[in-house]
Amino acid sequence: MPVTRLKLGKLKVVRRQLLQRYEHQPFVSCVAGLYGCQWRRYQRARAQPGECCCSKVECGSFGLLIITFFLSFVFLYFWSEAQNDYNDFDWFNFGFLGFWFPWSLVLLVVAAALFTYIALLLVLAICLLSEGQRLYLHWSHKAGIIVTLAFSVTATAVLSDLWSKEWRTLLLSLQVTAPFLHVAAVALMVILSWPLALHFFRMNKKVRQVAVLGLYLSGLFSLYLVPLGMYSPCIKEPGTLGPAPTLIGHRGAPMLAPENTVMSFEKAVEAGGQGLETDVTISYDGVPFLMHDST
């Protein structure tokens, strides 16, 4: 009788393990299929304890994916904060191409789409690592990473050369967004802790364990030091804040009405503007009129 119960107990354990493995496979198949087009089980390979999660080529691809993620995020943030100068960007392209088109919005949509694509690939890679799978990135995704990296670097370099003043705008915007970006970065490190811990305990070489753990703890420690050098009204006591800045309507309120018009000036005053800024241009026959561009 005890032997029979023991056998039944073992069968239940084996059945439960098989069911868990069977129920788990669709998730792994979906993630591996999206990441490396390895939809069939025999195409995939688990990383054995002590083995590296990928080959040298795939390790380089994963590192390039991380670099592309950060660079594409920097450009997306840079261009989203430069929205006040979208009109200047469109006028610049109009003078160069000879026809009007909202290229600024096109650039924003493309940057957002590429960043979302890279972020999705990074999430898939982390899911595979947490499941103990060896990484294999499909060649089409590798081409997509290279295209995104080239686009982000080229666009950032060109816009920095044409509108270098936007970097000052970017630094000023961090006074508002830095606390939220910091919280998001800490949350990301917390989410990464679980797959990183699983990968850490699969390693059998102390050097790799120390390198991975040291890199993670260094990043986490740096994030906890960031608030010491952060200046933001969002995290200051109300009594310690200085006087509110004066609001000046730049060409009126160009986001609410055509710039340098009476309607634009009225909208700026209604929005709480305490001053107005405009541009006066002299026509060929000597008549002054309001116009920003010398056309």
C-alpha positions in Angstrom: 0.0 0.0 0.0 2.7 2.6 0.8 4.5 1.6 -2.4 1.4 2.2 -4.4 0.8 5.6 -2.8 4.5 6.5 -3.5 4.1 5.6 -7.1 0.9 7.6 -7.4 2.6 10.5 -5.8 5.5 10.4 -8.2 3.1 10.1 -11.1 1.2 13.2 -9.9 4.5 15.1 -9.6 5.6 14.1 -13.1 2.1 14.9 -14.5 2.1 18.3 -12.9 5.6 19.0 -14.2 4.7 17.9 -17.7 1.5 20.0 -17.7 3.5 23.1 -16.5 6.0 22.5 -19.2 3.3 22.0 -21.8 1.4 25.1 -20.7 4.7 27.1 -20.7 5.7 26.2 -24.2 3.2 28.5 -26.1 4.7 31.5 -24.4 8.3 30.5 -25.2 7.3 29.6 -28.8 5.7 33.0 -29.3 8.6 35.0 -27.9 11.2 33.0 -29.7 9.2 33.2 -32.9 8.9 37.0 -32.7 12.6 37.4 -31.8 14.3 34.9 -34.0 11.6 33.3 -36.2 12.2 30.1 -34.3 8.5 29.0 -34.1 9.3 25.2 -33.8 10.6 23.7 -30.6 13.4 21.8 -32.3 14.8 25.1 -33.6 15.4 26.4 -30.1 18.0 25.5 -27.5 18.1 26.0 -23.8 21.2 27.4 -22.1 22.6 24.7 -19.9 23.9 25.7 -16.4 27.2 27.3 -16.8 26.9 28.1 -20.5 26.7 31.5 -21.9 23.2 32.6 -23.0 24.3 33.2 -26.6 27.2 33.0 -29.0 29.7 35.9 -29.5 27.8 37.1 -32.5 24.4 37.1 -30.7 26.0 38.7 -27.7 27.2 41.5 -29.9 23.8 41.8 -31.4 22.2 42.0 -27.9 24.7 44.7 -26.9 24.0 46.7 -30.1 20.3 46.3 -29.3 20.8 47.9 -25.9 22.9 50.8 -27.3 20.3 51.4 -30.1 17.5 51.5 -27.4 19.2 54.3 -25.5 20.2 56.3 -28.6 16.7 56.1 -30.2 15.2 57.1 -26.9 17.5 60.1 -26.7 16.6 61.3 -30.2 12.8 60.7 -29.6 13.0 62.7 -26.4 15.1 65.4 -28.1 12.7 65.8 -31.0 9.5 65.7 -28.9 10.9 68.5 -26.7 11.7 70.6 -29.8 8.1 70.9 -30.8 8.1 74.7 -30.5 10.5 74.8 -33.5 8.6 72.4 -35.7 7.5 75.3 -37.8 11.1 76.4 -38.4 12.0 72.9 -39.4 9.1 72.7 -41.9 10.0 76.2 -43.3 13.6 75.0 -43.7 12.5 72.0 -45.7 10.2 74.1 -47.7 13.0 76.4 -48.8 15.1 73.3 -49.7 12.5 71.1 -51.4 10.2 73.8 -52.8 6.9 72.4 -51.4 5.2 72.4 -48.0 4.8 69.3 -46.0 4.7 68.6 -42.2 8.1 66.9 -42.1 8.4 67.6 -38.4 5.5 65.3 -37.6 6.7 62.7 -40.0 10.1 62.6 -38.2 8.3 62.4 -34.9 6.2 59.4 -36.0 9.1 57.6 -37.5 11.2 58.1 -34.4 8.4 56.8 -32.2 7.8 53.8 -34.4 11.5 52.8 -34.5 11.9 53.3 -30.7 8.8 51.1 -30.1 10.2 48.4 -32.4 13.6 48.4 -30.6 11.9 48.4 -27.1 9.8 45.4 -28.1 12.9 43.5 -29.3 14.6 44.2 -26.0 11.5 43.0 -24.0 11.5 39.8 -26.1 15.2 39.2 -25.4 14.8 39.7 -21.7 11.8 37.2 -21.7 14.0 34.6 -23.5 16.8 35.1 -21.0 14.4 34.7 -18.1 13.2 31.4 -19.6 16.7 30.1 -19.9 16.7 30.2 -23.8 19.7 30.8 -25.9 19.4 34.1 -27.9 19.1 34.0 -31.6 18.1 37.2 -33.4 16.8 36.9 -36.9 18.8 38.7 -39.6 15.8 40.9 -40.5 15.8 42.3 -36.9 19.6 42.8 -37.1 19.0 44.9 -40.2 16.3 46.8 -38.4 18.6 47.5 -35.5 21.3 48.9 -37.8 18.8 51.0 -39.7 17.4 52.4 -36.4 20.9 53.1 -35.0 21.9 54.9 -38.2 18.7 56.9 -38.3 19.0 58.0 -34.6 22.7 59.0 -34.9 22.3 60.8 -38.2 19.2 62.6 -37.3 20.6 63.7 -33.9 23.9 64.9 -35.6 22.1 66.8 -38.3 19.6 68.5 -36.0 22.3 69.3 -33.5 24.3 71.0 -36.2 21.3 73.0 -37.5 19.6 73.8 -34.2 22.2 73.5 -31.5 20.1 75.7 -29.2 17.7 72.8 -28.8 20.1 71.2 -26.4 19.5 74.1 -24.0 15.8 73.5 -24.3 16.4 69.8 -23.6 18.3 70.5 -20.4 15.6 72.9 -19.2 12.9 70.3 -19.9 14.7 67.9 -17.6 13.7 70.1 -14.7 10.2 68.8 -15.2 10.7 65.3 -16.6 13.8 64.2 -14.7 11.9 62.9 -11.6 9.6 60.9 -13.8 12.4 59.5 -15.9 14.3 58.6 -12.7 11.3 56.7 -11.3 10.9 54.9 -14.7 14.6 53.9 -14.6 14.4 52.5 -11.1 11.3 50.6 -12.0 13.1 49.2 -15.1 16.0 48.0 -12.9 13.6 46.3 -10.5 11.9 44.5 -13.4 15.3 43.4 -14.7 16.3 42.0 -11.4 14.4 38.8 -11.8 15.7 37.6 -15.2 19.1 38.8 -14.2 19.0 36.7 -11.0 18.0 33.6 -13.0 20.8 34.2 -15.4 23.2 34.8 -12.5 22.6 31.5 -10.8 23.0 29.6 -14.1 26.6 30.8 -14.4 29.4 28.6 -13.1 32.2 31.0 -13.5 32.8 33.4 -10.6 34.3 36.0 -13.0 31.1 36.3 -15.0 29.0 36.4 -11.9 31.1 39.2 -10.3 31.0 41.1 -13.6 27.2 40.9 -14.1 26.4 41.6 -10.4 28.9 44.5 -10.3 27.5 46.0 -13.4 23.9 45.8 -12.1 24.7 47.1 -8.7 26.8 50.0 -10.2 23.8 51.0 -12.3 21.4 50.8 -9.4 23.7 52.7 -7.1 24.1 55.5 -9.7 20.4 55.8 -10.0 20.1 56.3 -6.2 22.7 59.1 -6.4 21.0 60.9 -9.3 18.5 62.8 -7.0 21.4 64.5 -5.2 22.3 66.4 -8.3 18.7 66.9 -9.6 17.1 70.3 -9.7 13.4 70.2 -10.3 10.5 72.2 -8.9 8.6 69.0 -8.8 10.6 67.7 -5.9 11.0 70.9 -3.9 9.0 72.2 -1.0 6.6 75.0 -1.9 8.3 77.5 0.4 11.7 77.0 -1.2 10.6 77.8 -4.7 11.6 81.1 -6.3 9.2 83.4 -8.1 7.3 82.0 -11.0 8.8 82.9 -14.4 7.2 85.5 -16.5 5.2 84.1 -19.4 6.0 85.8 -22.8 3.9 84.9 -25.8 6.5 83.9 -28.5 4.9 85.4 -31.7 1.7 85.3 -29.6 0.3 81.8 -29.2 1.3 80.0 -32.4 -0.1 76.7 -31.2 -3.6 78.2 -30.9 -3.7 80.7 -33.7 -1.6 81.9 -36.7 1.6 83.4 -35.4 2.2 87.2 -35.4 -1.6 88.0 -35.8 -4.0 89.9 -33.6 -5.8 86.6 -32.8 -2.5 85.0 -31.7 -1.8 87.9 -29.4 -5.3 87.8 -27.9 -4.9 84.0 -27.3 -1.6 84.6 -25.5 -3.1 87.1 -23.2 -6.1 84.9 -22.5 -3.7 82.1 -21.6 -2.0 84.2 -19.0 0.8 85.8 -21.0 2.4 88.8 -19.4 4.2 90.0 -22.5 4.3 89.5 -26.2 7.2 88.9 -28.6 6.8 89.6 -32.3 8.9 90.1 -35.5 8.9 93.2 -37.6 10.0 93.0 -41.2 10.3 95.9 -43.7 8.9 95.3 -47.2 10.7 96.4 -50.4 8.5 99.5 -50.6 9.3 100.5 -47.0 6.2 99.3 -45.2 6.7 97.5 -41.9 4.7 94.3 -41.2 4.8 91.4 -38.8 6.6 88.4 -40.3 9.2 86.1 -38.8 10.8 84.8 -42.0 12.6 87.0 -44.4 10.6 85.9 -47.4 
